[in-house]
Amino acid sequence: MKTDTCVPNRVIVPLFFFLLLLVTPALGIEWVVFSTTQEGNELFYDQHSVRKVEEDTVRLWERIVFTDNNVQDNVKTTLFVREIHCLEKRYRIISLLDYSIQGEKLFSGTDERATWFPIPPDTHLELLRETVCR
């Protein structure tokens, strides 16, 4: 019976990729504050996530960080994917994730056929539309 003293490839290859992940810098996320509510909640969008999905429509990640006074149902942070139709000035939310103060995921949901809503003038959302639809 032959005993192989080498570590098998099925161990080496996954170990190599795991180590590669540890030394590779995180890519992509760049949260930029685009507004703050009267209550002090901060509104962010990820500049690197803005993608054109149709001729006049962009999709992007957003984040709301609630002040401690505005935390409801233990939700401290909400992340969501929003689509904005630039010309028609309307939006819809495709995906939503709520996180607690401790970073636990409390809720997640997705709806690729979500309803479109008009963007009200002179709002945080109108400011975001003007920024990402340039």
Backbone hydrogen bonds in HBPLUS format (Angstrom, degrees):
<---DONOR---> <-ACCEPTOR-->    atom                        ^
c    i                          cat <-CA-CA->   ^        H-A-AA   ^      H-
h    n   atom  resd res      DA  || num        DHA   H-A  angle D-A-AA Bond
n    s   type  num  typ     dist DA aas  dist angle  dist       angle   num
A0011-VAL N   A0008-PRO O   2.96 MM   3  5.62 160.8  2.00 117.3 123.6     1
A0012-ILE N   A0008-PRO O   3.16 MM   4  6.51 160.6  2.20 147.0 152.9     2
A0013-VAL N   A0009-ASN O   3.03 MM   4  5.83 171.3  2.03 150.9 152.7     3
A0015-LEU N   A0011-VAL O   3.16 MM   4  6.17 155.8  2.22 145.0 152.4     4
A0016-PHE N   A0012-ILE O   2.84 MM   4  6.05 154.1  1.91 154.7 161.9     5
A0017-PHE N   A0013-VAL O   3.14 MM   4  6.47 163.2  2.17 155.7 158.7     6
A0018-PHE N   A0014-PRO O   2.92 MM   4  6.13 154.5  1.98 148.7 156.2     7
A0019-LEU N   A0015-LEU O   2.97 MM   4  6.19 163.9  1.99 152.3 155.8     8
A0020-LEU N   A0016-PHE O   2.91 MM   4  6.14 150.5  2.00 146.4 155.5     9
A0021-LEU N   A0017-PHE O   3.01 MM   4  6.25 150.1  2.10 143.8 150.5    10
A0022-LEU N   A0018-PHE O   3.21 MM   4  6.56 145.1  2.33 142.3 151.5    11
A0023-VAL N   A0019-LEU O   3.26 MM   4  6.59 143.2  2.40 146.1 154.4    12
A0024-THR N   A0020-LEU O   3.04 MM   4  6.06 127.4  2.33 144.8 158.0    13
A0029-ILE N   A0027-LEU O   3.23 MM   2  6.31 131.9  2.47  97.5  91.6    14
A0047-GLN N   A0030-GLU O   3.14 MM  17  5.76 153.2  2.22 153.6 145.6    15
A0032-VAL N   A0045-TYR O   2.87 MM  13  5.49 158.7  1.92 147.9 153.8    16
A0045-TYR N   A0032-VAL O   3.00 MM  13  5.49 144.3  2.13 139.3 148.7    17
A0034-PHE N   A0043-LEU O   2.87 MM   9  5.94 160.2  1.91 150.4 156.8    18
A0043-LEU N   A0035-SER O   2.89 MM   8  5.24 168.0  1.91 160.2 156.5    19
A0037-THR N   A0041-ASN O   2.90 MM   4  5.26 158.8  1.95 151.1 155.9    20
A0040-GLY N   A0037-THR O   2.93 MM   3  5.13 156.8  1.98 107.1 114.8    21
A0042-GLU N   A0065-VAL O   3.03 MM  23  5.28 153.1  2.11 151.5 150.2    22
A0065-VAL N   A0042-GLU O   3.00 MM  23  5.28 161.3  2.03 149.7 155.8    23
A0044-PHE N   A0063-ARG O   2.83 MM  19  5.04 164.6  1.86 160.3 162.6    24
A0063-ARG N   A0044-PHE O   3.07 MM  19  5.04 157.9  2.12 127.3 128.3    25
A0046-ASP N   A0061-TRP O   3.06 MM  15  5.58 159.5  2.10 147.1 149.0    26
A0049-SER N   A0046-ASP O   3.01 MM   3  5.40 154.0  2.08 111.8 120.0    27
A0051-ARG N   A0059-ARG O   2.87 MM   8  5.25 155.0  1.93 149.2 157.6    28
A0059-ARG N   A0051-ARG O   2.72 MM   8  5.25 151.4  1.80 149.0 159.0    29
A0053-VAL N   A0057-THR O   2.90 MM   4  5.75 153.6  1.97 142.3 151.1    30
A0054-GLU N   A0057-THR O   3.46 MM   3  4.99 162.2  2.49 133.1 130.9    31
A0057-THR N   A0054-GLU O   3.36 MM   3  4.99 168.2  2.37 101.4 104.9    32
A0086-CYS N   A0056-ASP O   2.71 MM  30  5.50 145.8  1.83 165.5 176.7    33
A0058-VAL N   A0084-ILE O   2.95 MM  26  5.40 158.7  2.00 149.7 152.7    34
A0084-ILE N   A0058-VAL O   2.84 MM  26  5.40 157.2  1.89 153.4 161.1    35
A0060-LEU N   A0082-ARG O   2.97 MM  22  5.60 155.0  2.03 155.6 163.7    36
A0082-ARG N   A0060-LEU O   2.91 MM  22  5.60 160.0  1.95 164.5 168.4    37
A0062-GLU N   A0080-PHE O   2.78 MM  18  5.37 154.5  1.84 159.4 167.4    38
A0080-PHE N   A0062-GLU O   3.01 MM  18  5.37 156.3  2.07 140.0 143.5    39
A0064-ILE N   A0078-THR O   2.85 MM  14  5.22 154.9  1.91 149.6 157.9    40
A0078-THR N   A0064-ILE O   2.98 MM  14  5.22 156.0  2.04 145.2 152.9    41
A0066-PHE N   A0076-LYS O   2.87 MM  10  5.33 165.5  1.90 162.2 165.6    42
A0070-ASN N   A0067-THR O   2.86 MM   3  5.25 145.4  1.98 111.4 122.1    43
A0075-VAL N   A0072-GLN O   2.96 MM   3  5.63 169.2  1.98 123.2 126.7    44
A0076-LYS N   A0099-TYR O   2.88 MM  23  6.06 150.7  1.97 149.1 158.5    45
A0077-THR N   A0099-TYR O   3.22 MM  22  5.20 170.8  2.23 141.0 143.2    46
A0099-TYR N   A0077-THR O   2.80 MM  22  5.20 161.4  1.84 164.8 165.8    47
A0079-LEU N   A0097-LEU O   2.81 MM  18  5.09 161.7  1.84 153.5 159.1    48
A0097-LEU N   A0079-LEU O   2.73 MM  18  5.09 153.6  1.80 162.2 162.1    49
A0081-VAL N   A0095-SER O   2.94 MM  14  5.08 151.2  2.02 130.3 138.1    50
A0094-ILE N   A0081-VAL O   2.81 MM  13  5.45 152.0  1.88 152.2 160.9    51
A0083-GLU N   A0092-ARG O   2.88 MM   9  5.42 166.2  1.89 162.8 167.5    52
A0092-ARG N   A0083-GLU O   3.02 MM   9  5.42 144.5  2.15 147.7 153.2    53
A0085-HIS N   A0090-ARG O   2.83 MM   5  5.32 163.2  1.86 151.1 156.7    54
A0089-LYS N   A0085-HIS O   2.98 MM   4  5.67 115.5  2.41 142.3 154.9    55
A0090-ARG N   A0085-HIS O   3.38 MM   5  5.32 155.7  2.45 134.6 141.5    56
A0119-ILE N   A0089-LYS O   2.86 MM  30  5.50 161.2  1.90 144.8 139.2    57
A0091-TYR N   A0117-PHE O   2.80 MM  26  5.38 153.4  1.87 152.0 160.4    58
A0117-PHE N   A0091-TYR O   2.75 MM  26  5.38 155.7  1.80 154.0 162.4    59
A0111-ASP N   A0094-ILE O   2.70 MM  17  5.15 160.9  1.74 157.1 160.8    60
A0096-LEU N   A0109-GLY O   2.85 MM  13  5.38 153.2  1.92 157.0 162.4    61
A0109-GLY N   A0096-LEU O   2.95 MM  13  5.38 145.6  2.07 150.4 157.2    62
A0098-ASP N   A0107-PHE O   2.94 MM   9  5.10 159.2  1.98 137.8 142.7    63
A0106-LEU N   A0098-ASP O   2.76 MM   8  5.38 165.5  1.79 145.3 150.0    64
A0100-SER N   A0104-GLU O   2.86 MM   4  5.23 154.0  1.92 144.6 153.0    65
A0103-GLY N   A0100-SER O   2.97 MM   3  5.04 158.6  2.02 104.5 111.3    66
A0114-ALA N   A0111-ASP O   3.20 MM   3  5.33 140.2  2.37 121.7 117.1    67
A0127-LEU N   A0123-THR O   3.13 MM   4  6.48 155.2  2.19 148.1 154.5    68
A0128-LEU N   A0124-HIS O   3.01 MM   4  6.35 153.3  2.08 145.9 153.2    69
A0129-ARG N   A0125-LEU O   2.89 MM   4  6.15 160.4  1.93 148.1 153.3    70
A0130-GLU N   A0126-GLU O   2.99 MM   4  6.23 162.7  2.02 150.3 154.1    71
A0131-THR N   A0127-LEU O   3.07 MM   4  6.29 145.3  2.19 141.3 150.9    72
A0131-THR N   A0128-LEU O   3.04 MM   3  5.01 119.4  2.42  94.6 110.3    73
A0132-VAL N   A0128-LEU O   2.92 MM   4  6.18 168.1  1.93 166.9 167.1    74
A0133-CYS N   A0129-ARG O   2.98 MM   4  5.72 139.8  2.15 148.2 156.1    75
